Amino acid sequence: MLSTETPPALTGDIVTPDHAEWDIARRAWNLAVDQRPALVAFPADAADVQSLIEYAIRTGLKVAPQGTGHNAAALGALDDTILLSTQRMRGVEIDPEARTARVQAGTLWLEVTEAATPHGLFPLSGSSPDVGVVGYTLGGGLSWLARRHGLAANAVTAIELVTPDAQLVRATADVHPDLFWALRGGGGNFGVVTAMEFELFPYGEVFAGMLLWPYERHAEVLHAWHALTETAPEELTTALRIMHFPPLPELPPFLSGRSVVVIDGAYAGSADEGAAAIAALRALEPEMDTFAPSSPAVLSRIHMDPEEPIPYRGDGAVLGTLDAAALDAFSAANQPGTPVLFGELRHVGGAVGRVPAGGGAAGCIRGGYLLFSVGLAMSPEMADGVAAGQAALNTAMAPWTIDKEYLNFVEHAVDPATLYDDDDYARLRAIRAAVDPAGRMVGNHPIPAAA
Ligand SMILES: Cc1cc2nc3c(=O)[nH]c(=O)nc-3n(C[C@H](O)[C@H](O)[C@H](O)COP(=O)(O)OP(=O)(O)OC[C@H]3O[C@@H](n4cnc5c(N)ncnc54)[C@H](O)[C@@H]3O)c2cc1C
């Protein structure tokens, strides 16, 4: 039911299906996702967001906030829904004295790390420079400093949002504490975030980079990495990927057409301590070794994540402890010929596994490792092939999978109960019932209101 009421005049823009720019406006960062909302709105500020929610209240439309569309694949059908893109709401302010950052809703991580670099202050940013700060953080936020400082959601100090009844509010630990807790994990279910403030960590530089070996070395590298993770200090956060690249001119020669095993990550401390922490890996004489003292902006790029929209399929799971059989299963499911571009293991635990005092609804990740895989999906047939490869990988790792998932790494619809601890899920449902009884908000992982 698309209302006949004219959409409100905004400082930003509204694009309707009859508009020449419609196909560009409705596009997500993940180009494999075909978003077909009732209309797309590009608010310029919080007042625009309020006008849009008032319009939704009058017309019965729903509202799906979106920063970049990195996690668009999890959103369901968007009929009768305003896709509210925050991409025009940009801006970063760094307070070097207070060691905090304030961002507008559509800010990307690279914009924060570049602004923070002159101050030597590190945000808890993730592996991709162009993931949205708000979407990432509301889903938990696993950074290269995570085992030392926990999930990014717990470093948030204030969130400004327009609620489903169109009120602009500021939520902190002291004001609207339930909302402040629920947003940090419940994401787009509770309102449209317009600005967010969070802590920065004064390292100056951290010791970070990437080690690369030819695929033929993957078994010894995988076992050495796993042994390292079993005793690694919390300052060290690393990931291992087995990657199979097609021959593509856009890729650097050391990757194009090759299969490789890559370990990357960071040590939250000095270069000497960091070098000692990864000595067992360097002893395996990698073909490439970029570990060096790194600024926040450099840290944003060590994972070589794509910085332009791509069509892809991502899938993940949370694993408990791993043994030799688990490593063999991971190897066997990631051989050359797989339709999956890479299978990845990220080491979690440490502070990632603890909910700090005052933590949010996505307070921690239960488990020792995250499994994630990505495949290119240039066509529906390619997407089907990737899905089959990912299903085979997930099945191979099923004996080590725990029954909870990490929200940011879930790119399809799941039972939301699997994303939270049981008590937290019940509390989220109660808060949803209080804040959004009409079910106006459409999050990527919808939390049903308590009956
Ligand atoms: C290449 C790549 C690398 C990644 N690396 C990491 C990583 O290192 N660590 C990690 O934790 N995750 C990582 N992710 C996952 C990523 O954090 C999630 O996909 C996240 O949801 C992306 O946020 P976004 O705003 O960019 O995406 P979007 O799809 O725009 O947003 C995701 C959801 O967040 C909510 N949301 C966004 N903006 C608002 C708002 N203003 N108000 C209310 N709700 C909002 C909505 O529910 C929305 O559906 C990665 C993903 C990719 C594709």
Ligand as a Chemical Component Dictionary entry (heavy atoms), coordinates in Angstrom:
data_LIG
# 
_chem_comp.id                   LIG 
_chem_comp.type                 NON-POLYMER 
_chem_comp.pdbx_formal_charge   0 
_chem_comp.three_letter_code    LIG 
# 
loop_
_chem_comp_atom.comp_id 
_chem_comp_atom.atom_id 
_chem_comp_atom.alt_atom_id 
_chem_comp_atom.type_symbol 
_chem_comp_atom.charge 
_chem_comp_atom.model_Cartn_x 
_chem_comp_atom.model_Cartn_y 
_chem_comp_atom.model_Cartn_z 
_chem_comp_atom.pdbx_ordinal 
LIG C1  C1  C 0 33.856 -6.333 3.532  1  
LIG C2  C2  C 0 33.228 -6.390 4.905  2  
LIG C3  C3  C 0 34.044 -6.325 6.047  3  
LIG C4  C4  C 0 33.495 -6.363 7.323  4  
LIG N1  N1  N 0 34.320 -6.330 8.425  5  
LIG C5  C5  C 0 33.774 -6.369 9.663  6  
LIG C6  C6  C 0 34.595 -6.344 10.834 7  
LIG O1  O1  O 0 35.834 -6.287 10.752 8  
LIG N2  N2  N 0 33.993 -6.401 12.048 9  
LIG C7  C7  C 0 32.640 -6.436 12.189 10 
LIG O2  O2  O 0 32.147 -6.434 13.314 11 
LIG N3  N3  N 0 31.837 -6.445 11.096 12 
LIG C8  C8  C 0 32.369 -6.424 9.857  13 
LIG N4  N4  N 0 31.563 -6.470 8.749  14 
LIG C9  C9  C 0 30.114 -6.553 8.945  15 
LIG C10 C10 C 0 29.511 -5.150 9.087  16 
LIG O3  O3  O 0 29.890 -4.590 10.330 17 
LIG C11 C11 C 0 27.978 -5.255 9.028  18 
LIG O4  O4  O 0 27.609 -5.650 7.728  19 
LIG C12 C12 C 0 27.300 -3.931 9.397  20 
LIG O5  O5  O 0 25.928 -4.151 9.564  21 
LIG C13 C13 C 0 27.544 -2.894 8.330  22 
LIG O6  O6  O 0 27.033 -1.650 8.716  23 
LIG P1  P1  P 0 26.628 -0.608 7.577  24 
LIG O7  O7  O 0 25.994 0.557  8.219  25 
LIG O8  O8  O 0 27.814 -0.401 6.711  26 
LIG O9  O9  O 0 25.584 -1.478 6.772  27 
LIG P2  P2  P 0 24.013 -1.294 6.563  28 
LIG O10 O10 O 0 23.574 -2.480 5.780  29 
LIG O11 O11 O 0 23.738 0.035  6.010  30 
LIG O12 O12 O 0 23.416 -1.339 8.027  31 
LIG C14 C14 C 0 23.193 -2.549 8.705  32 
LIG C15 C15 C 0 22.054 -2.346 9.672  33 
LIG O13 O13 O 0 22.448 -1.453 10.712 34 
LIG C16 C16 C 0 21.312 -0.701 11.140 35 
LIG N5  N5  N 0 21.598 0.727  10.919 36 
LIG C17 C17 C 0 22.461 1.284  10.058 37 
LIG N6  N6  N 0 22.430 2.633  10.180 38 
LIG C18 C18 C 0 21.495 2.911  11.123 39 
LIG C19 C19 C 0 20.994 4.099  11.711 40 
LIG N7  N7  N 0 21.442 5.306  11.360 41 
LIG N8  N8  N 0 20.049 3.999  12.652 42 
LIG C20 C20 C 0 19.575 2.815  13.057 43 
LIG N9  N9  N 0 20.017 1.642  12.538 44 
LIG C21 C21 C 0 20.971 1.700  11.588 45 
LIG C22 C22 C 0 20.125 -1.141 10.312 46 
LIG O14 O14 O 0 19.396 -2.132 11.002 47 
LIG C23 C23 C 0 20.791 -1.734 9.077  48 
LIG O15 O15 O 0 19.974 -2.691 8.411  49 
LIG C24 C24 C 0 32.089 -6.462 7.469  50 
LIG C25 C25 C 0 31.277 -6.543 6.329  51 
LIG C26 C26 C 0 31.829 -6.523 5.063  52 
LIG C27 C27 C 0 30.935 -6.644 3.866  53 
# 
loop_
_chem_comp_bond.comp_id 
_chem_comp_bond.atom_id_1 
_chem_comp_bond.atom_id_2 
_chem_comp_bond.value_order 
_chem_comp_bond.pdbx_ordinal 
LIG C1  C2  SING 1  
LIG C2  C3  SING 2  
LIG C2  C26 DOUB 3  
LIG C3  C4  DOUB 4  
LIG C4  N1  SING 5  
LIG C4  C24 SING 6  
LIG N1  C5  DOUB 7  
LIG C5  C6  SING 8  
LIG C5  C8  SING 9  
LIG C6  O1  DOUB 10 
LIG C6  N2  SING 11 
LIG N2  C7  SING 12 
LIG C7  O2  DOUB 13 
LIG C7  N3  SING 14 
LIG N3  C8  DOUB 15 
LIG C8  N4  SING 16 
LIG N4  C9  SING 17 
LIG N4  C24 SING 18 
LIG C9  C10 SING 19 
LIG C10 O3  SING 20 
LIG C10 C11 SING 21 
LIG C11 O4  SING 22 
LIG C11 C12 SING 23 
LIG C12 O5  SING 24 
LIG C12 C13 SING 25 
LIG C13 O6  SING 26 
LIG O6  P1  SING 27 
LIG P1  O7  DOUB 28 
LIG P1  O8  SING 29 
LIG P1  O9  SING 30 
LIG O9  P2  SING 31 
LIG P2  O10 DOUB 32 
LIG P2  O11 SING 33 
LIG P2  O12 SING 34 
LIG O12 C14 SING 35 
LIG C14 C15 SING 36 
LIG C15 O13 SING 37 
LIG C15 C23 SING 38 
LIG O13 C16 SING 39 
LIG C16 N5  SING 40 
LIG C16 C22 SING 41 
LIG N5  C17 SING 42 
LIG N5  C21 SING 43 
LIG C17 N6  DOUB 44 
LIG N6  C18 SING 45 
LIG C18 C19 SING 46 
LIG C18 C21 DOUB 47 
LIG C19 N7  SING 48 
LIG C19 N8  DOUB 49 
LIG N8  C20 SING 50 
LIG C20 N9  DOUB 51 
LIG N9  C21 SING 52 
LIG C22 O14 SING 53 
LIG C22 C23 SING 54 
LIG C23 O15 SING 55 
LIG C24 C25 DOUB 56 
LIG C25 C26 SING 57 
LIG C26 C27 SING 58 
# 
